[in-house]
C-alpha cells in the first residue's frame, strides 16, 4: 500500500516563506546598508587586481551604482517585512514614529516632479561625469539608506555598521600611511598629489571619510565601558586626526570641533552628568592636530584665513579701499575658497526657479561659467537641494532632519549608546554639509547614520 504526499497549496507555501523571513527582518533591513558600506573594500580589491590596466579612479562610481541598485531593490522586501512585523506586534498604527518619513517622502515626490518638469536628462538618469549622482542615487539616500536604517531596532546591527566602517577606515588609512612613509602603493598613484585622497576622486572627499572616522571613534570612546575599548578608539581617533592634518580639509576639521562640542552637550544632557570622556576625545583630537601641525599643515593658519574670509564677506578687509564696491565684492566672492561667490550665484538661480528647481546638475553649466573657480556645484548641500529640486523640497528635507533630532530629544531617556553615536556622527556631517556637496560615495554615510539614529518607542536595544 503506497501513500501519496499531498502538496501544500501555493498560498500556504508563500505564507510559510513569509513567516520564516519575518524572523530575519533585521538582516533584510541591513542588506541595503551593507551593500554600500562594503564598497570601499570592494574598490580596494578591484584596484589591486586591475592596477596595471587602470587609467583613473572612476571605477568606484560603477561599484557604487551597483550597490545603489541593489539597495533600492533590497529595500522593498525589507520594508514590507518590517511593516508586517509591526502590524503583528500591534504598533503599525503609531504614526508619530514616521513623522520624519513623511517629510522625506515629500522630498522624494518633489524630486520626481522636478525631474519631470526639467526633463529626464542624461545627468538625471545616469548622473554627471565625476559626480555620479542620478535621480536614483538621491532616491536611494532617502528610500533605501535612511528608511531601512530608521527601521533597524537592534544595537547589534548598529555595531555591525561601526565595525564594517572601521575595517574600511583602517585599511584605507594604513595604505595611505604606507604610501607616504614606507613605499608607494600602486593603487593610490592616481590620487591627488597635494594631499592624501586614498581611493577617492579628491582629497576633500577623503576628508569627509576621515571626519566620519574621527567622530565615530570619538563618540564610541565617550560611551565606552572598558579601558581596552577606550584605548582602541583613542588610537583610531588619533590616526584619523593625523591623516586629516595631512589631508588639509579645513571644513572637516571645523565640523569635527562643532561635532565634539555637540557630543559633549548631548551626552551630558542624556546622562544627566558632565561627559568627562567627551572632553578626553576632544583633547586627543586637539593634541594630535597641534603636534602634527608643527611639521605639517597648520590649522591655526587656516583658522586665521577663515576669520579673514568672514571679514571679507562683510566688506571689512583691511586692504580694500572704502567705496571700492567691485573690489569688495570680488574679495567676498573668494571667501571660503570661492564658496561665498558660489552661494550668492546659487541663490540667484533658486530665485529664478523657486518651485521645482533646475533638476539634477541643472545649474552646473551656468555655475562653471559664472563662478570664479570654475565650480559646478554650490558647495552647500542645503542650497544644492533647493537649486536642484526647488525650495519646497529643501524645506521638506530640513524639516525631516529637524524631526529626526526632535524625536531623539523626546526619546533621550531610552536612547541607547549606539543610537546616540549615530546621531553624533550624522550631526557632524550635517554641519559639514554647509561647506560641501553631495557625492555618490560620501552622502550615503549621512543617511545611514541618520537612519540608525532613530529612537524606537517599543525597542531600542
Secondary structure, 3 states (H helix, E strand, C coil): CCCCCCCCCHHHHHHHHHHHHHCCHHHHHHHHHHHHHCHHHHHHHHHHHHHHHCCCCCHHHHHHHHHHHHHHHHHHHHHHHHHHHHHHHCCCCCHHHHHHHHHHHHHHHHHHHHHHHHCCCHHHHHCCCCCCCCHHHHHHHHHHHHHHHHHCCCHHHHHHHHHHHHHHHHHHHHHHHHHHHCCCCHHHCCCCCCCCCCCCCCHHHHHHHHHHHHHHHHHHHHHCCCHHHHHHHHHHHHHHHHHHHHHCCHHHHHHHHHHHHHHHHHHHHHHCCCCHHHHHHHHHHHHHHHHHHHHCCCHHHHHHHHHHHHHHHCCCCCCCCCCCHHHHHHHHHCHHHHHHHHHHHHHHHHHHCCCCCCCCCCCHHHHHHHCCCCCCCCCCHHHHHHHHHCHHHHHHHHHHHHHHHHHHHHCHHHCCHHHHHHHHHHHHHHHHCCCCCCCCCCHHHHHHHHHHCCCCCCCCC
